[in-house]
Amino acid sequence: MIVTRSWLQEWIDLEGISTEDIAKTFNAIGLEVDRVHEYRVPKKIVFGKVLECEKHPDADKLNVCKVDIGSATRQIVCGASNVRAGLTVAVATIGAEMPNGMAIKPVKLRGVDSEGMICSSSELGLPDTGNGIMELDSSIGKFELGQEVNQNPFFNDDLIEIELTANRGDCLSIRGVARDLSAAFDRPVKEYTVTDNDEKRGIGRILSLVHEKDLDVNLRYKALDLKELTLPFIVKLRLAQIEESRACDVESMMLYVTHSTGVILRAYRHNFFAHDDEKMGKVILGEDEHGFACIENEQKEIASIVGIIQKEESKMKDGSGTVVLEASYIPPDIISKKMAESKIESGPMFYKTSRGSEPELEAGLSYCIDLIEEYSNSTTFSGTVELSKSFKEKIVTVTKQEIDEIIGAEIDKSVIAKILKNLGFDTSKSSTDNFVITVPQFRHDIVNKQDIVEEIVRMVGIDNIPSKPFLLQEANRLEDNYFAYKKRSVYRKKAAQSGFFESVHFVFDEKKVLESYGFKTTKDELELLNPIVQTLDTLRPTLLTGLLKAASQNVKNGYASVKLFEVGSVFSPTREETLKAAFLFSGQRENESLSNTGKPAKVDFAYFVQKIADIIGDVVLREHTTEHKLSHIYQCAAVVQNGEVIGELFRVHPEVEKAYDLDMTFMCELDFDKLSYELKTAQKRSKYQASFRDLSLIMPKDMPYEKVKEIIEASEIPNLVRFYPVDKYTDETLGENMSLSIRFVLQSAAKTLEEEEITNVMETILEQLGSQLGIGLR
């Protein structure tokens, strides 16, 4: 954002405040100054008036001028194409030294004496205002012929460029910046007075506004018959200073007023809205194909998309004719969100509207009308055509105590009230110790009490708040996310301690491979739109295929034993995310060594189960059939912990092992959220001797051990601590039966068990097994 001192002076009195202090204040209140540039016109450059202008007798491109410089009339030869009699100009007199170092002396140009030079803006060190010499007018204020130009504030000015953050759209105008300075310097903003410049003809005779449905848009229209508009010099100079330009004078005037007031203005040809040269024009507010609010005529031709761009066909091409002036406001969050969804071509005003323009449309429109009427012979139609969307007030409540606690210092209540008032906030509903603050519409970035406190701090000045030791009283922050992190960390470390290496993969996988193994992948309507590569074209439903690929790569690199694990996210066909833990063990149990005579055994089902138990704790296996095709159909089990199935464990199918060049391989995938992770508490153990008894049972070969276990556990036999199978035997004499030996551990917490008590326990067990399963002793 570029401002100049003289331009700011139109909105706030800066008398007695140096430019250096203004720049320091900007930095202190959060408006970072990027650069400061001084415009200083040299001495002996004076105001003059061209009395006569005739062609040079010996040069086609030169003119011989008589110029009144107040104290005398000088003859000056000028080569500017726009020089003519009647112009007020800047004249470098004899003895002046120009910014480029050139000294002005009496000279002869093609035989004609010349005493001075009529200057362009660039020759005086000012921005280029256009081809030719400067054409000065009343817009620069009062001056006398012969007066030095550098005495005029517009030619002795300072430019300040401010770097704004994205949330400070309210400072994208001279008025908005002045409003912040008002709070910083405690000087009022000069509000623009709306003047009555309406003629007798009403705008309703030539313009109407209709809208198809309610849109979050505020619009206000004025109309005028534009005649002989001359762009004033101050507008040309300031547009050059902010490094902006437009194709015609009307567009330049709109840009100037928008930069000054913050109100978004556009100018349309009236006949764009009038059909077949009719006097009555109809402005239609509708929606375009992307859902943006747009201004149309009856032929559905778009004049502009509100807040984004104006179409060339609707613009004024010259300085005459009936023109429709529009002031608009659209909430920045709406237009930014819409633009993110459907990117379309945008114009130069989109930057301001997307960050928040000025909502006071009447003042901006009136300011523009007054300026046009002053520098043209235009007449304005009376009245306005408008569409207003009511603004829902944002109210923030904060106590004086809360403000002081957040700041860490006590700020006088009157100081707080004055700061908020100067920034445009309404505090009239406040009570003694409670601020009820109505947030102005142009401050869309203010949403809570912390934002209000930030406004107070930046105006008071962080350097003006006394420092004091920081008191840290930290509350307990151990929430669920901490315990989830801790649980993940604990299991990763346990896996590493058991010899597994962690493997990390993308959350994407190859859809074709997953479906070939029977996994359900993401639904087509929820599938990835732009995959990284074709082999990563869907969200993974399992960790298993990633581990198989990693194991295959390790084997190809010469590893005979591969132990991998991964903890990561997987996704259901509807994109529901869950956390899984997966393990893989392939090849040899251990490396070759003297103890195994260089021939280490290969991993088997029981060994792999023990490795998993070392990591996750005691588990129980149940008969299980997987839904996918990675597993061996006869070596597969469901993993049960605390009575709940938490995953599956299996040997990889031989065909899959062959496809990935793997030796015998076992895998396990678990629901990580179901893994046991509780506070471990000490339990009292019996100090009395435990007794061990074995029972060898005759039972059918096809009877699972699970049934025997369920019967014994359901009996709830006292003093039975645990039991487990220790031997299995079959021969021809047993036929379709087998012998299963189970070891029972018995122990009492109160005494050493006697033989009779032990016998009673064993008889009870046999009685239950006989009555419910029909099995007994061998």
ZAMARGU-4260 file (C-alpha; in steps of 0.2 Angstrom, whole numbers, plus 5000, padded with zeros to 4 digits):
<rodrens>
0) 5000/5000/5000 | 5007/5017/4995 | 5003/5033/5003 | 5010/5051/5003 | 5010/5063/5017
5) 5000/5076/5007 | 4987/5063/5003 | 4985/5058/5021 | 4984/5076/5026 | 4967/5076/5017
10) 4960/5064/5029 | 4970/5068/5046 | 4979/5083/5052 | 4998/5079/5053 | 5003/5096/5057
15) 5019/5096/5068 | 5022/5077/5065 | 5038/5073/5055 | 5038/5060/5041 | 5051/5050/5051
20) 5039/5050/5066 | 5025/5044/5055 | 5035/5030/5048 | 5040/5025/5066 | 5022/5025/5071
25) 5017/5014/5056 | 5030/5001/5062 | 5025/5002/5080 | 5006/4999/5076 | 5009/4984/5064
30) 5010/4993/5047 | 5027/4988/5042 | 5036/5002/5032 | 5044/4995/5016 | 5052/5011/5010
35) 5051/5030/5012 | 5055/5041/4997 | 5056/5060/4997 | 5050/5071/4982 | 5060/5088/4983
40) 5059/5100/4968 | 5075/5111/4967 | 5075/5129/4970 | 5072/5142/4956 | 5058/5132/4949
45) 5043/5143/4949 | 5025/5144/4943 | 5023/5152/4926 | 5009/5155/4913 | 5011/5153/4895
50) 5005/5169/4887 | 5010/5166/4869 | 5015/5151/4859 | 5022/5151/4841 | 5031/5139/4830
55) 5050/5141/4829 | 5055/5149/4813 | 5068/5136/4810 | 5062/5120/4818 | 5046/5111/4816
60) 5046/5103/4833 | 5050/5118/4843 | 5039/5132/4849 | 5044/5150/4855 | 5034/5154/4871
65) 5031/5170/4881 | 5030/5165/4899 | 5024/5175/4913 | 5035/5170/4929 | 5027/5184/4940
70) 5042/5196/4941 | 5045/5196/4922 | 5040/5188/4906 | 5053/5176/4898 | 5055/5170/4881
75) 5058/5151/4882 | 5060/5139/4867 | 5050/5122/4871 | 5049/5106/4862 | 5034/5098/4871
80) 5020/5093/4860 | 5007/5099/4873 | 5013/5117/4876 | 5001/5130/4871 | 4995/5147/4877
85) 4985/5148/4893 | 4994/5134/4902 | 5000/5135/4919 | 5017/5127/4920 | 5033/5124/4931
90) 5047/5135/4924 | 5066/5132/4928 | 5073/5149/4928 | 5091/5154/4925 | 5103/5148/4939
95) 5092/5133/4943 | 5101/5116/4945 | 5090/5101/4939 | 5089/5084/4949 | 5100/5076/4935
100) 5114/5089/4938 | 5110/5100/4923 | 5112/5119/4926 | 5099/5131/4917 | 5108/5145/4908
105) 5103/5157/4894 | 5105/5148/4877 | 5101/5150/4859 | 5091/5136/4851 | 5092/5137/4832
110) 5096/5155/4833 | 5082/5160/4845 | 5086/5165/4863 | 5079/5154/4877 | 5079/5160/4895
115) 5074/5145/4905 | 5065/5128/4903 | 5047/5123/4904 | 5047/5107/4914 | 5039/5089/4914
120) 5037/5080/4930 | 5051/5068/4927 | 5063/5082/4924 | 5059/5088/4942 | 5062/5071/4949
125) 5044/5067/4951 | 5035/5052/4943 | 5031/5053/4925 | 5013/5060/4923 | 5012/5058/4904
130) 5020/5064/4888 | 5025/5082/4888 | 5026/5096/4901 | 5016/5097/4917 | 4999/5105/4914
135) 4995/5113/4932 | 4978/5118/4938 | 4968/5122/4954 | 4969/5104/4960 | 4986/5108/4968
140) 4979/5122/4978 | 4982/5141/4978 | 4999/5148/4971 | 5005/5164/4963 | 5015/5166/4947
145) 5034/5167/4951 | 5031/5157/4968 | 5044/5143/4970 | 5036/5126/4966 | 5044/5118/4981
150) 5034/5129/4993 | 5018/5119/4987 | 5016/5103/4998 | 5012/5092/4983 | 5029/5096/4976
155) 5038/5094/4993 | 5031/5078/4998 | 5035/5061/5005 | 5030/5044/4999 | 5028/5029/5011
160) 5026/5011/5005 | 5018/5000/5018 | 5019/4981/5018 | 5002/4975/5024 | 4997/4958/5031
165) 4983/4949/5022 | 4970/4952/5036 | 4972/4971/5035 | 4961/4975/5020 | 4954/4990/5029
170) 4971/4998/5027 | 4971/4997/5008 | 4965/5015/5006 | 4972/5032/5011 | 4956/5034/5023
175) 4959/5017/5031 | 4978/5021/5034 | 4972/5038/5041 | 4960/5029/5053 | 4975/5019/5061
180) 4985/5035/5062 | 4970/5043/5071 | 4971/5030/5085 | 4990/5031/5086 | 4991/5050/5087
185) 4973/5053/5095 | 4968/5065/5081 | 4951/5063/5072 | 4949/5057/5055 | 4942/5070/5043
190) 4925/5062/5038 | 4919/5066/5020 | 4903/5077/5020 | 4891/5071/5007 | 4885/5086/4997
195) 4869/5088/4988 | 4874/5089/4970 | 4858/5081/4962 | 4849/5090/4947 | 4831/5089/4945
200) 4831/5074/4933 | 4829/5058/4943 | 4839/5043/4940 | 4823/5032/4940 | 4820/5039/4923
205) 4835/5031/4915 | 4840/5016/4927 | 4832/5002/4936 | 4839/4988/4946 | 4832/4970/4948
210) 4839/4955/4956 | 4835/4937/4954 | 4838/4931/4972 | 4846/4937/4988 | 4865/4938/4986
215) 4877/4945/4999 | 4881/4960/4989 | 4878/4979/4993 | 4876/4990/4977 | 4873/5009/4975
220) 4871/5018/4958 | 4872/5036/4953 | 4871/5042/4935 | 4877/5058/4926 | 4879/5066/4909
225) 4898/5067/4907 | 4904/5081/4897 | 4922/5088/4895 | 4930/5079/4909 | 4948/5085/4912
230) 4958/5074/4923 | 4966/5086/4937 | 4985/5086/4938 | 4984/5080/4956 | 4975/5064/4951
235) 4988/5062/4937 | 5003/5065/4949 | 4996/5053/4963 | 4992/5039/4951 | 5009/5040/4945
240) 5016/5040/4963 | 5006/5024/4967 | 5012/5017/4950 | 4995/5015/4943 | 4987/5020/4926
245) 4971/5018/4916 | 4966/5019/4898 | 4954/5034/4900 | 4950/5048/4912 | 4934/5041/4919
250) 4943/5025/4924 | 4958/5035/4931 | 4945/5044/4942 | 4937/5028/4948 | 4954/5021/4953
255) 4959/5037/4962 | 4944/5038/4972 | 4945/5020/4976 | 4963/5021/4982 | 4958/5037/4993
260) 4941/5031/5000 | 4943/5012/4999 | 4926/5011/4991 | 4926/5000/4975 | 4919/5010/4961
265) 4916/5006/4943 | 4909/5016/4928 | 4898/5009/4915 | 4891/5015/4898 | 4873/5018/4901
270) 4868/5012/4883 | 4876/4995/4888 | 4860/4993/4899 | 4848/5001/4887 | 4840/4991/4874
275) 4839/4998/4856 | 4843/5016/4861 | 4830/5017/4874 | 4832/5030/4888 | 4828/5017/4901
280) 4842/5005/4906 | 4840/4990/4917 | 4854/4983/4928 | 4851/4965/4933 | 4860/4957/4947
285) 4862/4938/4944 | 4874/4924/4945 | 4886/4918/4932 | 4889/4899/4927 | 4901/4898/4942
290) 4889/4905/4955 | 4898/4922/4956 | 4887/4938/4958 | 4887/4947/4942 | 4880/4963/4934
295) 4870/4960/4917 | 4859/4969/4905 | 4843/4962/4898 | 4852/4952/4884 | 4862/4943/4898
300) 4878/4951/4893 | 4889/4952/4908 | 4895/4970/4913 | 4905/4964/4928 | 4907/4951/4941
305) 4905/4960/4957 | 4922/4962/4966 | 4932/4953/4953 | 4932/4960/4935 | 4923/4972/4924
310) 4921/4967/4905 | 4928/4979/4892 | 4912/4980/4883 | 4903/4989/4897 | 4917/5002/4901
315) 4917/5021/4896 | 4928/5023/4881 | 4929/5042/4881 | 4925/5057/4892 | 4907/5061/4886
320) 4890/5052/4887 | 4878/5046/4900 | 4888/5036/4913 | 4882/5024/4927 | 4893/5025/4942
325) 4893/5009/4954 | 4899/5007/4972 | 4899/4989/4978 | 4904/4979/4993 | 4905/4960/4995
330) 4911/4952/5011 | 4929/4946/5008 | 4927/4929/5015 | 4913/4925/5003 | 4922/4931/4987
335) 4939/4922/4993 | 4931/4906/4996 | 4921/4906/4980 | 4937/4911/4970 | 4946/4896/4978
340) 4932/4884/4972 | 4931/4891/4955 | 4946/4901/4949 | 4942/4914/4935 | 4950/4929/4928
345) 4951/4943/4940 | 4954/4962/4938 | 4965/4974/4948 | 4951/4977/4961 | 4950/4959/4966
350) 4965/4961/4978 | 4955/4974/4988 | 4938/4966/4988 | 4946/4949/4993 | 4954/4957/5008
355) 4940/4969/5013 | 4935/4985/5004 | 4926/5000/5012 | 4907/4997/5015 | 4902/5015/5016
360) 4896/5016/4998 | 4887/5033/4999 | 4902/5043/5005 | 4913/5035/4991 | 4901/5038/4977
365) 4898/5056/4983 | 4916/5059/4984 | 4918/5053/4966 | 4903/5064/4960 | 4910/5080/4968
370) 4927/5077/4960 | 4920/5074/4942 | 4908/5089/4943 | 4923/5100/4949 | 4933/5096/4934
375) 4920/5094/4920 | 4904/5101/4914 | 4894/5086/4919 | 4877/5086/4927 | 4871/5073/4939
380) 4854/5064/4940 | 4845/5065/4957 | 4843/5051/4968 | 4851/5034/4969 | 4847/5016/4964
385) 4853/5004/4978 | 4852/4986/4985 | 4857/4984/5003 | 4860/4968/5012 | 4859/4970/5031
390) 4875/4968/5040 | 4874/4956/5055 | 4884/4965/5069 | 4898/4957/5077 | 4898/4960/5096
395) 4913/4956/5107 | 4912/4957/5126 | 4928/4958/5137 | 4931/4964/5154 | 4943/4977/5160
400) 4951/4963/5171 | 4953/4951/5156 | 4961/4965/5145 | 4974/4969/5159 | 4978/4950/5162
405) 4981/4946/5143 | 4992/4962/5141 | 5001/4959/5158 | 4999/4978/5162 | 4985/4989/5168
410) 4979/5001/5154 | 4967/5015/5159 | 4949/5012/5154 | 4948/5029/5146 | 4963/5026/5135
415) 4956/5009/5129 | 4939/5018/5125 | 4948/5032/5115 | 4958/5019/5105 | 4943/5009/5101
420) 4933/5024/5096 | 4947/5031/5085 | 4948/5014/5076 | 4929/5014/5072 | 4923/5002/5086
425) 4907/5007/5095 | 4908/5005/5114 | 4892/5015/5119 | 4884/4999/5126 | 4899/4996/5139
430) 4896/4996/5157 | 4908/5001/5172 | 4920/4986/5171 | 4913/4977/5155 | 4917/4982/5137
435) 4903/4978/5125 | 4911/4982/5108 | 4902/4982/5091 | 4915/4978/5078 | 4913/4989/5062
440) 4910/4980/5046 | 4926/4985/5038 | 4936/4975/5052 | 4931/4958/5046 | 4947/4951/5055
445) 4941/4955/5072 | 4932/4940/5079 | 4936/4938/5098 | 4942/4947/5113 | 4960/4942/5109
450) 4959/4952/5093 | 4952/4967/5103 | 4967/4966/5115 | 4979/4965/5101 | 4972/4981/5094
455) 4974/4990/5111 | 4992/4983/5112 | 4998/4989/5095 | 4991/5007/5098 | 4998/5008/5116
460) 5014/5001/5110 | 5023/4986/5115 | 5038/4996/5121 | 5026/5006/5133 | 5021/4991/5142
465) 5032/4987/5157 | 5041/4971/5157 | 5040/4959/5171 | 5045/4941/5175 | 5035/4928/5166
470) 5025/4917/5178 | 5022/4900/5171 | 5008/4890/5179 | 5006/4876/5167 | 4990/4866/5169
475) 4990/4847/5166 | 4991/4845/5147 | 4991/4826/5146 | 4976/4824/5135 | 4971/4809/5124
480) 4982/4814/5109 | 4997/4813/5121 | 4993/4795/5127 | 4990/4790/5109 | 5007/4797/5104
485) 5015/4788/5120 | 5006/4771/5116 | 5013/4772/5098 | 5030/4776/5104 | 5030/4761/5117
490) 5025/4748/5104 | 5037/4754/5091 | 5051/4753/5104 | 5045/4735/5109 | 5045/4730/5091
495) 5063/4737/5089 | 5069/4728/5105 | 5062/4711/5098 | 5073/4713/5082 | 5060/4721/5070
500) 5065/4735/5059 | 5053/4749/5056 | 5047/4752/5038 | 5037/4768/5033 | 5027/4769/5017
505) 5016/4781/5008 | 4997/4780/5013 | 4994/4777/4994 | 4995/4760/4985 | 4992/4751/4969
510) 4973/4748/4966 | 4976/4734/4954 | 4987/4724/4965 | 4976/4726/4980 | 4961/4721/4971
515) 4970/4705/4964 | 4973/4700/4982 | 4955/4703/4987 | 4956/4719/4997 | 4942/4732/4996
520) 4948/4748/4989 | 4942/4766/4989 | 4925/4769/4981 | 4927/4776/4963 | 4917/4792/4968
525) 4930/4795/4982 | 4945/4790/4973 | 4961/4801/4971 | 4959/4814/4957 | 4978/4817/4954
530) 4989/4802/4959 | 5007/4804/4962 | 5011/4790/4950 | 5000/4775/4943 | 5007/4763/4956
535) 5001/4774/4970 | 4983/4778/4964 | 4972/4774/4979 | 4972/4775/4998 | 4979/4759/5006
540) 4967/4748/5015 | 4981/4737/5022 | 4999/4739/5028 | 5003/4721/5022 | 5007/4724/5003
545) 5019/4738/5008 | 5028/4726/5020 | 5029/4713/5006 | 5037/4725/4994 | 5049/4730/5007
550) 5054/4713/5012 | 5056/4708/4993 | 5068/4722/4991 | 5078/4717/5006 | 5079/4699/5000
555) 5086/4705/4983 | 5099/4715/4993 | 5105/4699/5000 | 5097/4698/5017 | 5092/4680/5022
560) 5082/4685/5037 | 5070/4700/5036 | 5060/4707/5051 | 5049/4722/5048 | 5035/4732/5056
565) 5025/4747/5052 | 5012/4757/5062 | 5002/4768/5050 | 4985/4774/5044 | 4974/4763/5032
570) 4957/4768/5024 | 4941/4760/5021 | 4931/4761/5004 | 4922/4776/5011 | 4939/4784/5017
575) 4937/4781/5035 | 4954/4781/5043 | 4960/4769/5056 | 4977/4765/5063 | 4985/4748/5061
580) 5001/4739/5066 | 5008/4726/5055 | 5023/4714/5057 | 5033/4703/5044 | 5046/4689/5048
585) 5053/4680/5033 | 5067/4667/5031 | 5079/4662/5044 | 5076/4665/5063 | 5093/4671/5066
590) 5110/4674/5057 | 5122/4660/5054 | 5134/4657/5069 | 5144/4644/5078 | 5130/4640/5089
595) 5119/4634/5075 | 5133/4627/5065 | 5130/4639/5051 | 5113/4632/5048 | 5100/4643/5057
600) 5082/4636/5057 | 5068/4645/5047 | 5054/4654/5056 | 5039/4644/5059 | 5021/4648/5065
605) 5025/4645/5084 | 5041/4655/5084 | 5032/4670/5075 | 5017/4669/5087 | 5030/4670/5101
610) 5038/4686/5094 | 5022/4694/5092 | 5017/4690/5110 | 5034/4697/5115 | 5029/4714/5108
615) 5010/4715/5112 | 5009/4704/5127 | 4998/4688/5130 | 4987/4683/5116 | 4975/4669/5111
620) 4973/4662/5094 | 4957/4657/5087 | 4952/4648/5071 | 4951/4661/5057 | 4949/4663/5038
625) 4955/4679/5030 | 4945/4689/5018 | 4961/4692/5007 | 4972/4680/4997 | 4988/4683/5005
630) 4987/4670/5018 | 4990/4651/5019 | 4973/4643/5021 | 4979/4631/5034 | 4991/4642/5044
635) 4980/4657/5049 | 4972/4663/5065 | 4963/4677/5073 | 4973/4686/5087 | 4963/4689/5103
640) 4967/4700/5117 | 4956/4703/5133 | 4942/4693/5125 | 4942/4704/5109 | 4948/4700/5091
645) 4961/4713/5087 | 4969/4706/5071 | 4975/4692/5061 | 4991/4681/5060 | 4995/4670/5046
650) 5009/4662/5035 | 5010/4670/5018 | 5003/4659/5004 | 5017/4650/4995 | 5011/4658/4978
655) 5013/4675/4985 | 5030/4670/4993 | 5035/4665/4976 | 5029/4681/4968 | 5039/4692/4980
660) 5054/4680/4979 | 5052/4677/4998 | 5057/4661/5009 | 5044/4655/5022 | 5036/4671/5028
665) 5024/4675/5042 | 5013/4691/5044 | 5002/4699/5057 | 4991/4714/5055 | 4982/4722/5071
670) 4970/4736/5075 | 4982/4747/5084 | 4968/4756/5094 | 4962/4739/5101 | 4980/4735/5108
675) 4981/4734/5127 | 4988/4750/5134 | 4983/4752/5152 | 4991/4758/5168 | 5000/4743/5176
680) 4996/4740/5194 | 5005/4728/5206 | 4995/4713/5211 | 4998/4702/5226 | 5005/4685/5223
685) 5003/4670/5235 | 5018/4666/5245 | 5013/4647/5246 | 5020/4634/5235 | 5011/4630/5219
690) 5006/4613/5214 | 5007/4605/5196 | 4996/4592/5189 | 4994/4584/5172 | 4979/4576/5164
695) 4980/4567/5147 | 4963/4567/5139 | 4956/4557/5125 | 4947/4568/5113 | 4942/4568/5094
700) 4955/4574/5082 | 4944/4587/5075 | 4939/4594/5092 | 4947/4611/5094 | 4957/4615/5110
705) 4946/4631/5112 | 4931/4621/5117 | 4940/4612/5131 | 4947/4629/5137 | 4930/4637/5137
710) 4923/4623/5148 | 4937/4624/5161 | 4936/4643/5162 | 4917/4643/5163 | 4918/4631/5178
715) 4927/4645/5189 | 4936/4632/5199 | 4944/4639/5215 | 4963/4639/5217 | 4966/4635/5198
720) 4979/4648/5193 | 4982/4643/5175 | 4982/4629/5163 | 4990/4625/5146 | 4993/4611/5134
725) 5010/4603/5135 | 5009/4587/5123 | 4998/4580/5109 | 4999/4561/5104 | 4991/4550/5091
730) 4994/4532/5085 | 4984/4519/5076 | 4977/4512/5092 | 4968/4529/5095 | 4959/4529/5078
735) 4950/4545/5076 | 4955/4551/5093 | 4970/4559/5100 | 4979/4561/5117 | 4980/4579/5123
740) 4990/4582/5139 | 4986/4598/5149 | 4996/4605/5164 | 4986/4613/5178 | 4994/4625/5191
745) 4985/4626/5207 | 4989/4638/5221 | 4980/4646/5236 | 4983/4663/5243 | 4979/4657/5261
750) 4989/4641/5263 | 4998/4626/5255 | 4985/4615/5246 | 4983/4598/5253 | 4983/4582/5242
755) 4964/4580/5245 | 4960/4598/5239 | 4971/4595/5223 | 4962/4579/5219 | 4945/4587/5221
760) 4950/4601/5209 | 4956/4588/5196 | 4940/4577/5198 | 4929/4593/5196 | 4938/4597/5179
765) 4936/4579/5173 | 4917/4579/5178 | 4914/4595/5168 | 4923/4589/5153 | 4915/4572/5153
770) 4897/4579/5156 | 4898/4593/5143 | 4911/4586/5130 | 4910/4568/5133 | 4929/4566/5135
775) 4939/4559/5149 | 4956/4552/5154 | 4967/4542/5142
</rodrens>
